[in-house]
Amino acid sequence: LLSEYSSLKKRYWGQHLWARGYWVASSGNVTDEVWKEYIKNQKPDEPDDDFSVL
């Protein structure tokens, strides 16, 4: 990308064009519902008790 567009090369010289923590992939034949369930299951479980400091 940078070799094709010299204006980007000048602008992003010495910097990163993409963020390190971002990932993209093709989902193929996976439905939106399957992705939603997968994402929902990635969240850590909530604790069963409420903790508070007074």
C-alpha distances in whole Angstrom, upper triangle without the diagonal:
4,5,5,6,9,11,8,9,12,13,11,13,15,14,12,10,12,15,17,20,18,18,17,19,20,24,25,29,29,31,30,34,33,30,32,35,32,31,34,35,33,35,37,41,43,46,49,51,50,50,51,52,55
4,5,5,6,8,6,5,9,10,9,9,12,12,11,9,12,15,17,20,19,20,20,22,23,27,29,32,33,34,33,37,36,32,34,37,35,33,36,37,35,36,39,42,44,47,50,52,51,51,51,52,55
4,6,6,10,9,7,10,12,12,12,14,15,14,13,15,19,20,23,22,22,22,24,25,29,30,34,34,36,36,39,38,35,37,40,37,36,39,40,38,39,42,45,47,50,54,55,55,54,55,56,59
4,6,9,9,9,12,13,13,14,17,17,16,14,16,20,22,25,23,23,22,23,25,28,29,33,34,35,35,38,37,35,37,39,37,36,39,41,38,40,43,46,48,51,54,56,55,55,56,57,60
4,5,6,7,9,10,11,12,15,15,15,13,16,19,22,24,23,23,23,24,26,29,30,34,35,36,35,38,38,35,37,40,37,36,39,41,38,40,42,46,47,50,54,55,54,54,55,55,58
4,5,5,6,9,10,10,14,14,15,13,17,20,23,26,24,25,25,27,29,32,34,37,38,39,38,41,41,38,39,42,40,38,42,43,40,42,44,48,49,52,55,57,56,55,56,56,59
4,5,5,6,9,10,14,14,15,13,16,19,22,25,24,25,25,28,29,33,34,38,38,39,37,41,41,37,39,42,39,37,41,42,39,40,43,47,48,51,54,55,54,53,54,54,56
4,5,5,6,8,11,11,11,9,12,16,18,21,20,21,22,24,26,29,31,35,35,36,34,38,37,34,35,38,36,34,37,39,36,37,39,43,44,47,51,52,51,50,50,51,53
4,6,5,6,9,10,11,10,13,16,18,22,21,22,23,25,27,31,33,36,36,38,36,40,39,36,37,40,37,35,39,40,37,38,40,44,45,48,52,53,52,51,51,52,55
4,6,5,9,10,12,12,15,18,21,24,23,25,26,28,31,34,36,40,39,41,39,42,42,38,40,42,40,38,41,42,39,40,42,46,47,50,53,54,53,52,52,52,55
4,6,9,9,10,10,13,16,18,21,21,23,24,27,29,32,35,38,38,38,37,40,39,36,37,40,38,35,38,40,37,37,39,43,44,47,50,51,50,49,49,49,51
4,6,5,7,7,10,13,15,18,18,20,21,24,27,30,32,36,35,36,35,38,37,34,35,37,35,33,36,37,34,34,37,40,41,44,48,49,47,46,47,47,49
4,5,8,9,13,15,17,20,20,22,24,27,29,33,35,38,38,39,38,41,40,36,38,40,37,35,38,39,36,37,39,42,44,46,50,51,49,48,49,49,51
4,7,10,12,14,15,18,19,22,24,26,29,33,35,39,38,39,38,41,39,36,37,39,36,34,37,38,34,35,37,41,42,44,48,49,47,46,46,46,49
4,7,9,10,12,15,16,19,21,24,27,30,32,36,35,36,35,37,36,32,34,36,33,31,34,35,31,32,34,37,38,41,44,45,44,43,43,43,46
4,5,7,9,12,12,15,17,20,23,26,29,32,31,32,31,34,32,29,30,32,30,27,30,31,28,29,31,34,36,38,42,43,42,41,42,42,45
4,7,9,12,12,14,15,18,21,24,26,30,29,30,29,32,31,27,29,31,29,26,30,31,28,29,31,35,36,39,42,44,43,42,43,43,46
4,6,9,8,10,12,15,18,21,24,27,26,27,26,28,27,24,25,27,25,23,26,27,24,25,27,31,32,35,39,40,39,39,40,41,44
4,6,6,9,12,15,19,21,24,27,26,27,25,27,26,23,24,26,23,21,24,24,21,22,24,28,29,32,35,37,36,35,36,37,40
4,6,8,12,15,18,21,24,27,25,27,25,27,26,22,23,25,22,20,23,23,20,21,23,26,28,31,34,36,35,34,35,36,39
4,7,10,14,17,19,22,25,23,24,22,24,23,19,20,22,19,16,19,20,16,17,19,23,24,27,31,32,32,31,32,34,37
4,7,10,14,16,19,22,20,21,20,22,20,17,18,20,17,15,18,19,16,17,20,23,25,28,32,33,33,33,34,36,39
4,7,11,12,16,19,17,19,17,20,18,15,17,18,15,14,18,18,15,17,20,24,26,29,32,34,34,34,36,38,41
4,7,9,12,16,14,16,15,18,16,13,15,18,15,14,18,19,16,19,22,25,27,31,34,36,36,37,38,40,43
4,6,9,12,12,14,14,17,15,12,15,17,14,14,18,19,17,20,23,26,29,32,35,37,38,38,40,43,46
4,6,9,9,12,12,15,14,12,15,17,15,15,19,20,19,22,25,28,30,34,36,39,39,41,43,45,48
4,6,6,8,9,12,10,9,12,14,12,13,17,17,17,20,23,26,28,32,34,37,38,39,41,44,47
4,6,9,11,13,12,11,15,16,15,17,20,20,20,23,27,29,32,35,37,40,41,43,45,47,51
4,6,10,12,10,11,14,15,15,17,19,20,21,24,27,29,31,35,36,40,41,43,45,48,51
4,7,8,6,7,11,11,11,13,15,16,17,20,23,25,28,31,33,36,37,39,41,44,47
4,5,5,7,9,10,11,13,14,16,17,20,23,24,27,30,32,35,36,38,40,43,46
4,5,5,6,9,10,11,12,14,16,18,21,22,24,28,30,33,33,35,37,40,43
4,5,5,6,9,10,10,12,14,16,20,20,22,26,27,30,31,33,36,39,42
4,5,5,6,9,10,11,13,15,18,19,22,25,27,30,31,33,36,39,42
4,5,5,6,8,10,11,13,17,18,21,24,26,29,30,32,34,37,40
4,5,5,6,9,10,12,15,16,18,22,24,26,27,29,31,34,37
4,5,5,6,9,11,14,14,17,20,21,25,26,28,31,34,37
4,5,5,7,9,12,14,17,20,22,25,26,28,31,34,37
4,5,5,7,11,13,15,19,21,24,24,26,28,31,34
4,5,6,9,10,12,16,18,21,21,23,26,29,32
4,6,8,9,12,15,17,20,21,23,26,29,32
4,6,9,12,15,18,21,21,23,25,28,31
4,6,9,12,15,17,18,19,22,24,28
4,6,9,12,15,16,16,19,22,25
4,6,9,12,13,15,18,21,24
4,6,9,10,11,14,18,21
4,6,7,9,12,16,19
4,7,10,13,17,19
4,6,10,13,16
4,7,10,13
4,7,10
4,6
4
